Amino acid sequence: MKRVWLGLVCLVVASAGFAAIQSDKVEYKVGSVTLQGMIVRDTSKQGKRPGVVVFPEWWGVNDYAKRRGADLAKLGYVAFVADPYGKDKITTDAKQAGAWAGELKGDPKVKVARIEAALEELKKDKDVDPTKVAAIGYCLGGYLALELARTGADVKGVVSFHGSLKGATNAEKGKVKAKVLVCHGADDTFESPEEVEGFKKEMAAAGISMQFESYPGAVHSFTNPDSAKAGIKGVAYNEAADKKSWADMQKFFAEIFK
């Protein structure tokens, strides 16, 4: 696996608290495929701190995914925005995004290799405490965060925001180390009541510590203010659910990183 640091990109310099949020593009390889993620940190902080992998929506490493990385850096974490597809594979076309997501989900070995590689990129960062890491994800990324937990990866916790719940295989009892938080839209038509119930049973059967938060009135992709631009039925932003789920994530992190 090869890693190449690219140019520094300054995202935010905030006067309050002298926070300096900045990012670096990071190239890394999985097999023959070059991926390009982004590491985001507050350079005003010193010493090692918890790290969080961010798995993006099915569009790829777009501005929304990068913004979430910056949001985490503002909270004091080091964030690594993971590339699920390959360098420059970013789109606004739902058909293309669906094709890429389908290819990734259809090849379990490639999928697992890429999500594990993202975790390793985060863990080896100079500012990250490798014993205190987590992963979050949105839509496809929520699914990937849950799949990372199912692999038995050494992470404290994972958070899925409006992600697909059914994995390639069910979690195995005694294998999963991570605690799980699922942030779900109560009116999300992309996940049937049967799938939700099946997921809860899977987590219980595997003995996983899991919190399932369901937000009234929220549909799929409720955290993304630009979600409606895609023109997909059943997809819309919900400000209340967005803010509440982010607060729920912070409480979850406070618990797993204490």
C-alpha positions in Angstrom: 0.0 0.0 0.0 1.5 3.3 -1.1 0.7 6.7 0.5 1.5 10.1 -1.2 0.9 13.4 0.6 -0.3 16.1 -1.7 -0.5 19.9 -1.2 -1.9 21.5 2.0 -5.3 23.0 1.6 -6.5 25.4 4.3 -10.2 25.0 5.0 -11.0 27.2 8.0 -9.1 29.6 10.2 -11.4 30.5 13.1 -10.5 33.4 15.5 -12.5 31.9 18.3 -10.1 29.6 20.2 -7.5 30.2 17.5 -8.6 27.0 15.7 -6.8 26.3 12.5 -8.6 23.7 10.5 -6.7 22.5 7.5 -6.6 19.5 5.2 -4.2 17.4 3.1 -5.1 15.2 0.2 -3.7 11.8 0.7 -3.1 9.3 -2.1 -3.0 5.6 -1.1 -3.2 2.3 -3.0 -5.2 -0.8 -2.6 -4.1 -3.4 -5.0 -3.7 -1.7 -8.4 -6.2 1.2 -7.6 -5.0 4.6 -6.5 -7.4 6.2 -4.0 -7.4 9.8 -2.8 -8.7 10.7 0.6 -8.3 13.7 2.8 -6.9 14.2 6.3 -8.4 17.1 8.3 -7.1 18.4 11.6 -6.9 21.4 13.9 -3.3 22.4 13.8 -3.6 24.6 16.9 -3.9 21.5 19.0 -0.9 19.6 20.2 -0.4 15.9 20.9 -2.2 12.8 19.9 -6.0 12.7 19.8 -8.9 10.4 18.7 -9.3 9.9 15.0 -12.4 9.3 12.9 -12.8 7.8 9.4 -15.5 9.5 7.3 -17.1 7.3 4.7 -18.9 9.5 2.1 -22.3 9.2 0.4 -22.3 7.3 -2.9 -21.2 10.4 -4.7 -17.6 10.0 -3.6 -15.2 12.4 -1.8 -17.2 15.5 -2.6 -17.5 18.8 -0.8 -20.1 17.5 1.7 -17.9 14.7 2.8 -15.0 17.1 3.2 -17.2 19.5 5.2 -18.0 16.7 7.6 -14.3 16.1 8.0 -13.8 19.7 8.9 -16.8 19.5 11.4 -15.0 16.7 13.2 -11.7 18.5 13.3 -13.5 21.5 14.9 -14.6 19.1 17.6 -10.9 18.2 18.2 -10.7 14.9 16.3 -8.4 14.1 13.3 -10.7 13.0 10.4 -9.8 10.9 7.4 -12.3 11.2 4.6 -12.0 7.9 2.8 -12.2 7.3 -0.9 -14.4 4.3 -1.7 -14.0 4.2 -5.5 -10.6 5.6 -6.7 -9.0 8.9 -7.4 -11.2 11.4 -9.2 -14.3 9.2 -9.1 -16.7 11.8 -7.9 -20.1 12.4 -9.5 -23.4 14.2 -9.2 -25.1 11.7 -11.4 -27.2 9.2 -9.5 -26.9 6.5 -12.2 -23.1 6.7 -12.2 -23.0 6.8 -8.4 -25.3 3.7 -8.2 -23.1 1.8 -10.6 -20.0 2.5 -8.6 -21.7 1.7 -5.4 -23.1 -1.5 -6.8 -19.6 -2.6 -8.0 -18.1 -1.9 -4.6 -20.8 -3.8 -2.7 -20.8 -6.6 -5.2 -17.1 -7.4 -4.5 -16.7 -8.2 -0.8 -12.9 -8.6 -1.0 -12.4 -5.2 -2.6 -14.9 -3.5 -0.3 -13.2 -4.8 2.9 -9.7 -4.0 1.6 -10.7 -0.4 0.9 -12.5 0.2 4.2 -9.6 -1.4 6.1 -7.1 0.7 4.2 -8.9 3.9 5.1 -8.7 2.9 8.8 -5.0 2.2 8.5 -4.4 5.6 6.8 -6.0 7.3 9.8 -4.2 5.2 12.4 -0.8 6.0 11.1 -1.3 9.8 11.1 1.2 11.5 13.5 -1.6 13.2 15.5 -3.9 10.2 16.0 -4.0 8.0 19.0 -4.4 4.6 17.3 -6.1 3.1 20.4 -8.9 5.7 20.1 -10.4 5.5 16.6 -14.0 5.4 15.2 -15.7 5.6 11.9 -18.8 7.4 10.6 -20.6 7.3 7.3 -23.5 8.7 5.3 -25.8 6.6 3.1 -23.4 4.2 1.3 -20.8 5.4 3.8 -23.1 4.4 6.7 -23.2 0.9 5.2 -19.4 0.9 4.9 -19.0 2.0 8.6 -21.3 -0.9 9.7 -19.4 -3.3 7.5 -16.1 -2.1 9.1 -17.6 -3.1 12.5 -18.7 -6.4 11.1 -15.1 -7.2 10.1 -14.1 -7.1 13.7 -11.8 -4.1 13.1 -10.2 -2.6 16.2 -12.3 0.5 16.5 -14.1 1.9 19.5 -17.3 2.6 17.6 -19.1 3.3 14.3 -21.9 5.7 13.4 -24.2 5.2 10.5 -26.2 8.2 9.3 -29.1 7.1 7.0 -27.0 4.1 5.9 -28.1 0.8 4.5 -28.4 -1.7 7.4 -28.1 -5.1 5.8 -24.6 -6.3 5.5 -23.0 -8.8 3.1 -23.0 -11.2 6.0 -24.4 -11.0 9.5 -22.2 -9.9 12.4 -20.6 -12.8 14.3 -21.0 -13.1 18.0 -17.8 -12.3 19.8 -16.1 -10.9 16.7 -17.3 -7.2 16.7 -15.3 -4.9 18.9 -17.0 -1.7 18.1 -20.0 -0.1 19.7 -22.7 1.0 17.2 -24.8 4.1 16.8 -27.4 4.2 14.0 -29.0 7.5 13.1 -32.1 6.7 11.1 -34.9 8.6 9.5 -38.2 7.4 10.9 -39.8 7.9 7.4 -36.9 6.6 5.4 -38.4 4.4 2.6 -35.0 3.1 1.5 -35.0 0.8 4.6 -38.1 -1.3 5.1 -39.5 -1.9 8.6 -38.5 -5.6 8.1 -34.9 -4.6 7.3 -34.8 -2.4 10.4 -36.1 -5.1 12.6 -33.8 -7.6 11.0 -30.8 -5.4 11.7 -31.8 -4.9 15.4 -32.1 -8.7 15.7 -28.7 -9.2 14.1 -27.0 -6.8 16.5 -28.7 -8.4 19.5 -27.8 -11.9 18.4 -24.2 -10.9 18.0 -24.1 -9.3 21.4 -23.2 -5.8 20.0 -23.7 -2.7 22.1 -26.0 -0.8 19.8 -28.0 2.5 20.0 -30.7 3.0 17.3 -32.0 6.6 17.1 -35.0 7.2 14.8 -35.8 10.8 13.9 -39.5 11.7 13.3 -40.3 13.1 9.9 -36.8 12.4 8.5 -36.3 10.6 5.2 -33.2 9.3 3.5 -30.1 11.6 3.4 -31.6 13.9 6.1 -28.2 15.3 7.1 -27.2 16.8 3.7 -28.7 20.3 2.9 -28.2 19.7 -0.8 -29.8 16.2 -0.9 -32.9 17.3 -2.7 -30.8 18.6 -5.7 -30.3 15.0 -6.8 -34.0 14.8 -7.6 -34.4 11.4 -6.0 -37.8 10.5 -4.5 -37.7 10.0 -0.8 -34.5 12.0 -0.3 -34.6 15.4 1.6 -32.8 17.4 4.2 -34.2 17.7 7.7 -32.5 20.3 9.8 -33.9 19.1 13.2 -32.8 15.5 12.5 -29.4 16.7 11.2 -28.7 18.7 14.4 -30.0 16.0 16.7 -28.1 13.2 15.0 -24.8 15.2 15.2 -25.4 15.8 18.9 -26.2 12.1 19.4 -22.9 11.3 17.7 -21.0 13.7 20.0 -22.5 12.0 23.1 -21.6 8.6 21.6 -18.0 9.7 21.0 -17.7 11.1 24.6 -18.7 7.7 25.9 -16.5 5.5 23.7 -13.4 7.8 24.0 -13.6 8.5 27.7 
